[in-house]
């Protein structure tokens, strides 16, 4: 009888602890998971950003590069630090969902700790690289399991691929200590 009581108490404690950890995970405003970044999710519309970021500042910006115009939304915290840059899936449509998100603040991270201050080693330790694209200035690393693409400056790349975009970049050409330049989530 005493053993059943102890076992029941242990199971109850385990259940409460497990639920508390799951609730903490759900409420973390900086956790990046598949289809979510903090309080944002793939179905969040631009018109809902005021309620999602009610304690933060939202700046809507029109970017005109001379060839095209696009809108972006910058999210700042109370101290004026930039958190995220959001690009809508459909330009100039308040009912649009978010297409791309550039992570700017180190507090945003995956459950494995990947954030804007991570290195290539952090990527390869926890994620499977889907592909690497060689651009003029960066290596773009795609991680399909978390809908992200990460850039690393080509100054870190070894071999001829550093100077020639026609040559594929292999993971072995990127040193473990290469720092992330940009961290994007792509939902479109």
N, C-alpha and C positions, 0 to 999 in steps of 0.2 A: 504494500500500500504506500509506504514512504517512498519507495523507488519510483512508483508511478507519479507521485506528486512532484518529485524532483525532476523527473523526465518532462512532465507537463510544464513546469516552470521554465526549464531550459528551452523547450520548444517555443514557448511564449516569448521569451527574451530574444531568441533567434529571429522569430517572426517580426517583432517590433523593431529590432536592429535593421533587418533587411528592408522593411518598409520605410524606415527613416532614411536609409541610404538611397533608396529609389526616389523618395520625395525630394531629397537634397539634389539628386542628379537632375530631376525634372525642373526644379526651380532655379538652378544655377544660371544666372543671366549671361555667363561667359562661356558656357560649354558648347563646343562644336560637335554635333553628331550628324548622322546621315539624315538630311532633310531639315535640320534645325541648327540655328546659331543663336544660342541664348533663348530669347523670347520670340525670335523670328522663325518662321517655318516656310516651306515652299508655297503655301497658299496665302501668306500675308500679302495684302494689297497695299499699295502706296497710301491710299486714303486712311489706312489703319495705323500708320506709323506714329501719329500723335499719341494714341493710346498705348502703344507698345513702349515708346520711349518718353513717357510722360514726365520723367525726372531729368531728361536730357534735352539738349538743343538740337533742332533739326534745321538744316540749311538746304534749301532747294536751289540748285544751280543749273544754269543752261551753259553748256560748253559748245563753243562755236570755233571750229578749227579752220574755217575758211572754205571747207568742202562740204561739211555737214554740221548739223546741230543735233545735240543729244542732251537729255537731262540726266542729272545725277543728284543724289541726296547724300549729304554729309551728316553724320551723327557725331555730336560732341557731348562729352560728359559735363557735369556742373563746373568743373575746373577749367574747361576750355580745351581739353585734350581730345583729339580726334579718335573716335572709336572705329567707325566703319564708313566706307563709301559704297553706296548702293546704286546700281544701275537697273532701271526697270526692264522687264521683258519687252514691253511695248512703250515706245517713246511717247511722252506727253499725254499719258492716259492714267488718270488717278485710280482707275479700277485695275490697273496692271499689277501683276505680281512682280516679285524681284527676280531679275535675271542673273546678275552677278553681284558679288559682295567682295570688296577688298577689305581684308582684316588689317587694321592699323594698330590696334592696341594689344599688347602682350598678354593681357588678362584673358583674351579669347583663346581657348585651347581645346584640343581634343582630350578624350579621357586618357590617352597615352601621353599627353603633355606637349603635343606638337603646337607651336605657336610661331609668331613672327620672329622670334629670337632663336629659333631652333637651327640645327645644322643638318647637312645632308645625312649624317649618321643617324640622327633622330628619325628622319624619314625612312631610311632603309631598315632600321631596326623594327619599326612598327607597321609599315605599310608595303604593299606590293605596288611597284611602279608600273603603270599601265603603258606609258610611252614617254619618250623624251623628244621634244622638238628643238631644233637648232635654229635660233633666230640671230639677228645681227649682233645683239648685245647680251642676250641671255640664253640659258638653257631652261626650257619650260618643261617641268616635270608634272605629269598627270597622275593623280591618285583617284581612280574611279570610285573606290569604295567609300570615299567621303566627299565625292563630287568636287574635288579641288584641283587646282593647278598652282604650282609654286614656281617662282623664277629664282634662278641662281645666276649671278653675274658671271659672264664668260671669263673674267680674269682668273677664276678658279679652275677652268677647264684645261686639261693637259692634251697635248697632241694637236694635229692639224685642224681638228674640228673647232678649235678656238678661233681660228681665222677664216674658216670656210664654212658657210651655212649649208653647203651641199653635202657635207660629210656628217653622217649621223653621230650623235653623242652617245656613248655607252656609259652605263653607271660607273664602270671602273675608271673613267676619265674624270670623275668628280671626287675630290678628296672628302673624307669624312667631316673635316672641319669647315667645309664651305658653308657660308651663312646664307639663310634665306633672304632674298631681296624683296620679293612680294609674295603675299599669300592670298589667293583668291578662292572663293567658292562659286561654282557655276551651276545655277539651277535652271537654265533655259535649254 
